[in-house]
Amino acid sequence: MFSRVFDPAVWSAVPFGFWCVVFFVLGSVVGSFLNVCIHRLPLGQSIVFPASHCPHCQYSIPWHLNLPLISWVHLRAKCRNCGAGISARYFVVELVTALLFLACWVVLGRPSPLVALIDAGFLAGLLAASFIDWEHFIIPDQITIGGMVAGLVCSMLAPGLQEANSLTGAMKQSLAGMGAGAGIIYCIVRAGKWVFGRHRVALPADTRIIFTESGLQWDDKQIPYEELFYRQSDVIALQARTVELADRCYKDVAVRLSPARLRIGNDEFDPETVPYLEAVSAEIVLPREAMGAGDVKFMGAIGAFLGWKAVLFSLMLSSMIGSVVGVTLITLKRRSSTRLPYGPYLALASAVWVFGGRRLVALWWQQ
């Protein structure tokens, strides 16, 4: 029954243009749901309850004002109830998702409608992960771990997704891709931590370094803690000539600050109880990360859908894309932080694989 429903001969009995419209409309609806995920998942909120509402006035949006693409244009990007602006991101996500679904049907639909649908859903997940990672520097487990499970299940339902001829072969390819994706990125993370895990910053003599509730300050430089602490084991370290707290002072002591503990000489404190600390030093050692743990799971999910060959392709292409974009943004000073999310580049490289990566690799080897 399942194979009959997605039989290409059955789908070809309906005009190709009709399915183009269906995929575009379906994609816009999925894009509307992605907007909910992009907004709520980083906040730890349910993506089901409550129903769609304005985040400013909590106005519950009726269905006729929640139509993908149309409502944003009709309302002129403003809430009907309070007049607050609606971000252009909502329209962009709906439009891009609709175009991705349409592209999947046009490129992949004729040989396998089921693979086209699965790849469309996969690309929608990549899009949501990219927007979240770019804004919050995280990729939620609902997308990464859920993606690994979904990739394995979809590969078993549609062996053609892995270019396999049997359920067993597709499952092996999916597991191999999952292992290769997560394993390679994990090795990169560990190697990067070993090579680049500490950044020693030389400062002018007697520089005053201020530890506030939200970050570090010295001279005209400010660094939020969220850009320094990627994991609980990360530590900011310095040898201070003097240290001043609200109720005590220290001289010639080592200072070590982690997310869970502050150590000054032999004394230990809960960082939450020390809202202000001022140290004088000529050097500070900052933690840094080559990649995050979210990228490990994200690459595992990509491998589960696309297989190990796509993993290698995506890693190589994403590194090139990331390098070009990163250098460009930093040069143009369009990004105040030196920390750049890697997820969007992995997603873009994976999308290239879906729409023609195998052909690109074949052309490369023919050179």
C-alpha positions as CSV (number, residue, x, y, z in Angstrom):
1,M,0.0,0.0,0.0
2,F,2.8,2.4,1.0
3,S,4.7,1.8,-2.2
4,R,1.6,2.1,-4.3
5,V,0.8,5.6,-2.8
6,F,4.3,6.9,-3.8
7,D,4.5,5.0,-7.1
8,P,6.0,7.5,-9.6
9,A,3.5,6.2,-12.3
10,V,0.6,7.2,-10.1
11,W,1.9,10.7,-9.4
12,S,2.8,11.2,-13.1
13,A,-0.9,10.7,-13.9
14,V,-1.5,14.2,-12.4
15,P,-0.1,17.2,-14.3
16,F,3.4,18.1,-13.2
17,G,2.4,21.7,-12.7
18,F,-0.3,20.7,-10.2
19,W,2.3,19.0,-8.0
20,C,4.5,22.1,-8.3
21,V,1.7,24.2,-6.8
22,V,1.1,21.6,-4.1
23,F,4.7,21.4,-3.0
24,F,5.0,25.2,-3.0
25,V,1.9,25.7,-0.8
26,L,2.9,22.8,1.4
27,G,6.4,24.3,1.8
28,S,4.9,27.7,2.8
29,V,2.8,25.9,5.5
30,V,5.8,24.1,6.8
31,G,7.7,27.4,6.7
32,S,5.1,28.9,9.0
33,F,5.6,26.1,11.5
34,L,9.4,26.5,11.2
35,N,9.0,30.1,12.4
36,V,7.3,28.8,15.5
37,C,10.2,26.4,16.1
38,I,12.8,29.1,15.4
39,H,11.2,31.4,18.0
40,R,10.3,28.9,20.7
41,L,12.9,26.2,20.7
42,P,15.8,28.4,21.9
43,L,13.5,29.7,24.7
44,G,12.6,26.1,25.8
45,Q,8.9,26.7,25.0
46,S,6.4,24.2,23.6
47,I,6.0,24.4,19.8
48,V,2.4,23.1,20.2
49,F,0.9,25.2,23.0
50,P,-0.2,27.9,23.2
51,A,-1.5,28.6,19.7
52,S,0.2,31.2,17.5
53,H,0.1,34.6,19.3
54,C,1.8,38.0,19.2
55,P,4.8,38.0,21.5
56,H,4.2,41.7,22.4
57,C,0.5,41.7,23.3
58,Q,-0.2,38.0,23.5
59,Y,-3.0,38.4,21.0
60,S,-4.1,34.9,19.8
61,I,-3.8,35.0,16.0
62,P,-6.9,33.7,14.2
63,W,-6.4,31.4,11.3
64,H,-7.4,33.9,8.6
65,L,-4.6,36.2,9.9
66,N,-2.1,33.4,10.0
67,L,-1.9,32.4,6.3
68,P,1.6,31.8,5.1
69,L,3.1,34.6,3.0
70,I,-0.3,36.2,2.5
71,S,-0.9,37.5,6.0
72,W,2.5,39.1,6.4
73,V,1.9,41.1,3.3
74,H,-1.7,41.8,4.0
75,L,-1.0,43.1,7.6
76,R,2.0,45.1,6.3
77,A,4.3,43.3,8.8
78,K,2.3,44.6,11.8
79,C,0.2,42.9,14.5
80,R,-3.5,43.5,13.8
81,N,-4.1,44.0,17.6
82,C,-1.2,46.1,18.9
83,G,0.5,47.3,15.8
84,A,3.9,45.9,16.8
85,G,6.2,45.1,13.9
86,I,6.5,41.5,12.6
87,S,10.0,40.6,11.6
88,A,10.7,40.1,7.9
89,R,12.3,36.7,9.0
90,Y,8.7,35.2,9.1
91,F,8.1,36.0,5.4
92,V,11.6,35.0,4.4
93,V,11.5,31.6,6.1
94,E,8.0,30.8,4.6
95,L,9.2,31.9,1.1
96,V,12.5,30.0,1.2
97,T,10.9,26.8,2.6
98,A,8.2,27.0,-0.2
99,L,10.9,27.4,-2.8
100,L,12.9,24.5,-1.3
101,F,9.9,22.2,-1.5
102,L,9.2,23.3,-5.0
103,A,12.9,22.7,-6.0
104,C,12.8,19.2,-4.4
105,W,9.8,18.3,-6.5
106,V,11.2,19.7,-9.8
107,V,14.6,18.1,-9.3
108,L,13.8,14.9,-7.5
109,G,10.0,14.3,-7.9
110,R,9.8,12.4,-11.1
111,P,12.0,9.4,-10.2
112,S,10.8,9.3,-6.6
113,P,8.0,11.5,-5.0
114,L,8.8,9.9,-1.6
115,V,12.5,10.9,-1.7
116,A,11.4,14.4,-2.8
117,L,9.1,14.7,0.2
118,I,11.7,13.4,2.6
119,D,14.5,15.7,1.2
120,A,12.1,18.6,1.4
121,G,11.4,17.9,5.1
122,F,15.2,17.4,5.7
123,L,16.0,20.8,4.1
124,A,13.3,22.4,6.2
125,G,15.1,21.1,9.3
126,L,18.4,22.5,8.0
127,L,16.7,25.9,7.5
128,A,15.4,26.0,11.1
129,A,18.7,24.9,12.5
130,S,20.5,27.6,10.5
131,F,18.4,30.5,11.7
132,I,18.6,29.3,15.3
133,D,22.3,28.7,15.2
134,W,23.0,32.1,13.6
135,E,21.0,34.0,16.2
136,H,21.6,31.9,19.4
137,F,24.8,29.9,18.6
138,I,22.9,26.6,19.5
139,I,21.2,23.9,17.5
140,P,18.5,22.3,19.7
141,D,18.5,18.6,20.4
142,Q,15.0,18.4,19.0
143,I,16.5,19.0,15.6
144,T,19.9,17.2,15.9
145,I,19.0,14.1,17.9
146,G,15.5,14.0,16.4
147,G,17.1,14.3,13.0
148,M,19.3,11.3,13.6
149,V,16.3,9.2,14.4
150,A,14.2,10.6,11.6
151,G,17.1,10.1,9.1
152,L,17.4,6.4,10.0
153,V,13.6,5.8,9.8
154,C,13.3,7.7,6.5
155,S,16.2,5.7,5.0
156,M,14.4,2.5,5.9
157,L,11.1,3.7,4.4
158,A,12.8,5.0,1.2
159,P,16.1,3.1,0.5
160,G,16.5,5.3,-2.6
161,L,17.3,8.2,-0.2
162,Q,20.7,6.4,0.4
163,E,20.8,5.0,-3.2
164,A,20.4,1.6,-1.8
165,N,18.4,-1.4,-3.2
166,S,17.2,-2.8,0.1
167,L,16.1,-1.8,3.6
168,T,19.1,-3.4,5.1
169,G,21.5,-1.6,2.8
170,A,19.8,1.7,3.4
171,M,20.0,1.2,7.2
172,K,23.7,0.4,7.0
173,Q,24.3,3.5,4.9
174,S,22.4,5.7,7.3
175,L,24.2,4.4,10.3
176,A,27.5,4.7,8.6
177,G,26.7,8.3,7.7
178,M,25.5,9.1,11.2
179,G,28.7,7.6,12.7
180,A,31.0,9.3,10.2
181,G,29.3,12.7,10.6
182,A,29.3,12.7,14.4
183,G,32.7,11.0,14.7
184,I,34.6,13.3,12.3
185,I,33.2,16.5,13.8
186,Y,33.8,15.1,17.3
187,C,37.5,14.5,16.4
188,I,37.7,18.1,15.0
189,V,36.2,19.5,18.2
190,R,38.7,17.6,20.4
191,A,41.6,18.5,18.2
192,G,40.5,22.1,18.0
193,K,40.2,22.2,21.8
194,W,43.7,20.9,22.2
195,V,45.2,23.2,19.6
196,F,43.1,26.3,20.0
197,G,41.5,25.8,23.4
198,R,43.4,28.6,25.1
199,H,44.0,32.1,23.8
200,R,46.7,34.0,25.6
201,V,46.1,37.8,25.4
202,A,49.0,40.1,26.3
203,L,47.9,43.3,27.8
204,P,49.6,46.6,28.7
205,A,51.1,46.6,32.1
206,D,48.7,47.2,35.0
207,T,45.6,46.8,32.8
208,R,42.4,46.8,34.9
209,I,40.2,43.8,34.0
210,I,36.6,44.0,35.3
211,F,34.5,40.9,35.7
212,T,30.8,42.0,35.7
213,E,27.7,39.9,35.9
214,S,27.5,39.6,32.1
215,G,31.1,39.6,30.8
216,L,34.7,40.9,30.9
217,Q,35.8,44.5,30.3
218,W,39.2,46.1,29.9
219,D,40.2,49.3,28.1
220,D,37.5,49.6,25.4
221,K,36.9,45.9,24.9
222,Q,33.9,44.0,26.2
223,I,33.4,40.2,25.9
224,P,30.1,38.5,27.1
225,Y,30.6,35.3,29.0
226,E,28.4,33.5,26.5
227,E,31.2,34.0,23.9
228,L,33.8,32.4,26.2
229,F,32.0,29.6,28.0
230,Y,31.1,26.8,25.7
231,R,31.2,24.0,28.3
232,Q,31.4,23.8,32.1
233,S,35.1,23.0,32.0
234,D,36.1,26.2,30.2
235,V,38.2,28.6,32.4
236,I,39.3,32.2,32.2
237,A,42.7,32.4,33.9
238,L,45.1,35.2,34.9
239,Q,47.9,36.0,37.3
240,A,46.7,39.2,39.0
241,R,48.9,41.8,40.7
242,T,45.9,42.9,42.7
243,V,42.2,41.7,43.0
244,E,39.4,43.8,44.5
245,L,36.1,42.4,45.6
246,A,33.3,44.3,47.4
247,D,34.5,43.2,50.8
248,R,38.2,42.1,50.4
249,C,41.4,42.5,48.4
250,Y,44.2,40.2,47.2
251,K,47.7,40.6,46.0
252,D,49.8,38.5,43.6
253,V,47.2,35.7,43.2
254,A,46.0,33.4,40.4
255,V,42.4,33.9,39.3
256,R,40.4,31.2,37.6
257,L,36.8,31.6,36.6
258,S,34.6,28.9,35.2
259,P,30.8,28.8,34.7
260,A,30.4,27.1,38.1
261,R,33.3,28.2,40.2
262,L,35.5,31.3,40.9
263,R,38.9,30.6,42.5
264,I,41.1,33.4,43.8
265,G,44.3,32.0,45.3
266,N,43.2,29.3,47.7
267,D,39.7,30.8,48.2
268,E,36.7,29.5,46.2
269,F,33.4,31.3,45.5
270,D,30.2,30.7,43.7
271,P,30.3,33.1,40.7
272,E,26.6,34.0,41.3
273,T,27.6,35.5,44.7
274,V,30.3,37.7,43.2
275,P,28.7,40.3,40.9
276,Y,31.8,42.4,40.6
277,L,35.5,41.7,40.5
278,E,38.4,43.9,39.4
279,A,41.9,42.6,38.7
280,V,45.1,44.2,37.6
281,S,47.2,42.0,35.2
282,A,49.4,42.1,32.1
283,E,47.9,38.9,30.6
284,I,44.7,36.9,30.5
285,V,44.1,33.4,29.1
286,L,40.7,33.0,27.5
287,P,39.0,29.7,26.5
288,R,37.9,29.2,22.9
289,E,36.3,26.5,20.8
290,A,36.9,25.3,17.3
291,M,33.4,24.0,17.0
292,G,30.5,23.2,19.4
293,A,28.9,19.9,20.5
294,G,25.8,20.9,18.7
295,D,27.7,20.7,15.4
296,V,28.6,17.1,16.3
297,K,25.0,16.0,16.6
298,F,24.0,18.2,13.6
299,M,26.5,16.4,11.4
300,G,25.3,13.1,12.7
301,A,21.7,14.0,11.6
302,I,22.9,15.1,8.2
303,G,24.8,11.8,7.8
304,A,21.8,9.8,8.8
305,F,19.8,11.3,6.0
306,L,22.4,11.5,3.3
307,G,25.1,8.9,4.0
308,W,28.9,9.1,4.6
309,K,29.8,10.4,1.1
310,A,27.6,13.4,1.7
311,V,29.3,13.9,5.1
312,L,32.8,14.2,3.5
313,F,31.4,16.5,0.7
314,S,29.6,18.7,3.2
315,L,32.6,19.1,5.5
316,M,34.8,20.2,2.6
317,L,32.4,22.6,1.0
318,S,31.2,24.0,4.3
319,S,34.7,24.8,5.4
320,M,35.3,26.8,2.2
321,I,31.9,28.6,2.5
322,G,32.5,29.4,6.1
323,S,36.0,30.7,5.5
324,V,34.8,33.1,2.7
325,V,31.8,34.3,4.7
326,G,33.7,34.6,8.0
327,V,36.6,36.6,6.5
328,T,34.2,38.8,4.6
329,L,32.0,39.6,7.6
330,I,35.0,40.3,9.8
331,T,36.6,42.5,7.1
332,L,33.4,44.5,6.7
333,K,33.0,44.5,10.5
334,R,29.4,43.3,10.1
335,R,29.8,40.9,13.0
336,S,30.8,42.3,16.4
337,S,31.9,38.8,17.6
338,T,34.7,36.7,16.3
339,R,32.6,33.7,17.0
340,L,30.7,32.5,14.0
341,P,28.1,29.7,13.8
342,Y,29.1,26.8,11.7
343,G,25.7,25.1,11.3
344,P,24.5,27.4,8.5
345,Y,27.5,26.4,6.4
346,L,27.0,22.7,7.0
347,A,23.3,23.2,6.1
348,L,24.1,25.0,2.8
349,A,26.7,22.4,1.8
350,S,24.2,19.6,2.5
351,A,21.6,21.3,0.4
352,V,24.1,21.5,-2.5
353,W,24.6,17.7,-2.1
354,V,20.9,17.1,-2.2
355,F,20.4,19.0,-5.5
356,G,23.5,17.8,-7.3
357,G,26.4,17.0,-5.1
358,R,26.9,13.5,-6.6
359,R,27.2,15.0,-10.1
360,L,29.7,17.6,-8.9
361,V,31.8,14.9,-7.4
362,A,31.6,12.9,-10.6
363,L,32.7,15.9,-12.6
364,W,35.5,16.6,-10.3
365,W,36.9,13.1,-10.6
366,Q,36.7,13.3,-14.4
367,Q,39.1,16.3,-14.5
